[in-house]
Amino acid sequence: MLDWRSIDTVLLDMDGTLLDLHYDNHFWLDHLPRRYAEVHGLDPLHAQETLQKEIDARRGTLEWYCLDFWAETLQMDILEVLREIEERIALRPHTEAFLQGLQKLRKPTYLVTNAHRLGLEHKLELTGLDRWFDGIISSHDYGHAKESERFWHVLREEVTFDPQRTLFVDDNQSVLAAAQDYGIAHLLCIRQPDSRGPKREINNFPAIHHFDEIMSPHHSNN
């Protein structure tokens, strides 16, 4: 359990942290390649391999997360294709209770995501997550992905927080490493971001499976 008295500000990732990463994984690995093949009359296997190479080449960059970039590169309406499987968008277990607990503890809480604004707005519209946050930050607004230390400098110009008294939760270890380099003291990684994927061994950061491990119902009622 965290010592909440040593934390003033909470920064939370969205996909794989608050929301089940199954939706995104299914979209990028299965649904989009299939639709890309259909739209352009390509062999499905060839389309999947081509797309995978394009995606892997940009991993960790802002382009990797940018729906405008992929719409242009693939000549497709990406948001429309995203909406085709929107029923898979789901909160991870205990997320809402955790956010409610943070509100009761009066901890300023910010959503800090690499999600492109178009995809972000779509998910907020379906989940209503935005009601729990004091601010919502997309790395696309800053021109740097969260994997870049530069992102954290710009964030601090926009949002007041003391890195030594800030908790940041993410499922991406490269992002957590950048936050650690910047000086954020309290870091947590999510072990199983995709509910249908494996529970991962996380050795570089403290890790949790679900939020009830750091916020008991009793805690949020204090």
N, C-alpha and C positions, 0 to 999 in steps of 0.2 A: 504493500500500500504506500502511496506517496505521502509525503508530509506536505499537506496543502498549505500549511502556514508559511512555507518557504517559496510559494508560487503566487505571483501577482497577476500574470497574464498567461493566457492559453492560446496557442496557435495550433490549428488542426488542418490536416490535409483532408481531401474529400474522397477520391476514388481509391478504394482499398483500405481506407481508414474509417470513414463514416458510412460509405456506401460499398456494397459488395462489388468487388472487382470482376466478378463473373460477367457482368454486362459488357464491360469494356474488352475483356479478353475474348469473349464470344464475338463481339463486333469486329475487332481487328483481325482475329485469327480465322474466323469462319464466315461470318455474314458478309463483311465487306468484300473479301476475295471472290465469294460466290456471285455477288451482285456486280462486281467489276467485270467478271467474266461474261455475265449475261448482257450487260450494257454494251460491251465492246466486242461481243462475239468471239471471245477467246476460249481456249481450252482451260477448264477449271484448274487443273493441276499447274499448268504453266502460269496462269494468272496468280495463283497463290504463291508460287515460288518468286515471281517477279515482284509482287507486292511485299513479300517478306524481306527481300533484299533491300528494297527502297526504305522500308520501315527500320530495319536493323542499322542501316547506314546513318540514320539520323537520331538514333536512341540517345536520350539525355539532352538533346538540343531543343530549342523553342519550336523549331519546325516540326519535330516529332509529335508535338501536342497541338499543332496549328491546323484547325479544320479548313481555313481558307487555303493554306498551302496544299492540303490533300485534295481539296475540291478542284483546284487549278491543275495539279499534277495528274490527277486521275480523270479529269473532265467529268465530274459527277457532282450531284447535289448531296453532299455528305450529310447535312442535317436531316434531309428527307430520309436518307438510308438509316441514320441513327434512330429516327422515330419509328421505323418499321419494327423494331424489337424493343420498344420502350417499356413493355410490360416486364422486362427483366431487371429494370432499375429498382434496387431495393436497399433499404437501410441494413447495415450489419446489426446483429443482435445487441441489445443494451445501449444502442447509440442514443436513442431519444431520452432514456432515463439519465444517461451521463450528461447530456446537454442541459437537461432540466436541473440536475445537481449543480452544474457549474453556475447556472443562473441563480440558484438559491445561495451559493457561496459568494455570489457577487464578484466573480472573476471575469474581467473583460476578456472576451473570447472572439477570435478572428478565424475565419476560414481562409486558408492560404493554399491555393491550388495552382497546378500547372495546366488545369483544364482551360481550353479556349472559351472565351465568353459565350459563344453560341451554344456549345455543349453544356456549359455551366448553367446558363439561364434555363435551358431545357430541363436539366435535372432539378434545379431549385423549384421550377414550376410544378414538377410532379411530386416532389418530396416535401416541400414547404420548409426545408432546412434553414432557409435564410432567416426565419423568425428567431433563431437562437443566437444570432451573431451580432456583434457590435460593428463589424466591418467584414467585407468580402473582397479578397484580393486575388486577382488572376495574374500570374507571372507575365502574361502577354501585355498587360498594362505597363509593365516596366521594361520590356524588351530583353529580359534575362530569365532563363529557366531557374527553378529553385536549386538545381544542381550547381549553379554558379554562385560563388561567394558574393559577386556583385549584386545579385538579387537581394541578399540580406542587408546590404548597406542601403540600398534604395528603400527597402521595406521600413527600415528604422527611421528614414527621413519622413516617411508617410505616417507611421504608426509609432506611438510612444510606448516603449517597453524597455525594461532592464534585462539584458540577456541572462544575467545571473539569477534572475527571479522569474524566468519564463519557461513554461513547459511547451514542447513541440512534439506532436505525434504524427508519424508518417509511416507508410509501408515500404518506402523506397530508401534503401541504405545509402545510396549515393547522395540523395537529398539530405539525409540525416548527417552524413559526413560533412557536407558543406555548412550546415547549421552549426555543427560542432566546431568546425574551423573558425566560424564567425564568433563563437563564444557562448552559444546558447547552452545553459547548464543542464537543464532537465530534458532528456530525450527519451522517447519510447518508440519502439518499432512494433508493427502488427505482424503476428506470426502467420496468419492465414487470411490474406487479403481477399482471395477468391474462395468462396464457400465450397466450390467444387474442386479446388486445387489442393495441393499438399500443405500440411502444417510445416513451416520452414524452421530449420535450426538457425537462430540468430545469435551470433557470437560477439559482434562488435558493439551492440547496444542493448540496454535493458529491453525486454520484449514482453508483450502481453498477447493473449488470444482475444479476450473481450474486455470491454471497459468496466465491467462489474468487478474486475480484479483491482481497480484503482479507485473505484467510487462505489461503496456499498450503499444500499437504500438508506441505512441508518445515517451514513455520512451526509447524504444530500438533504436529510431532514433536519440537520443541525441548525 
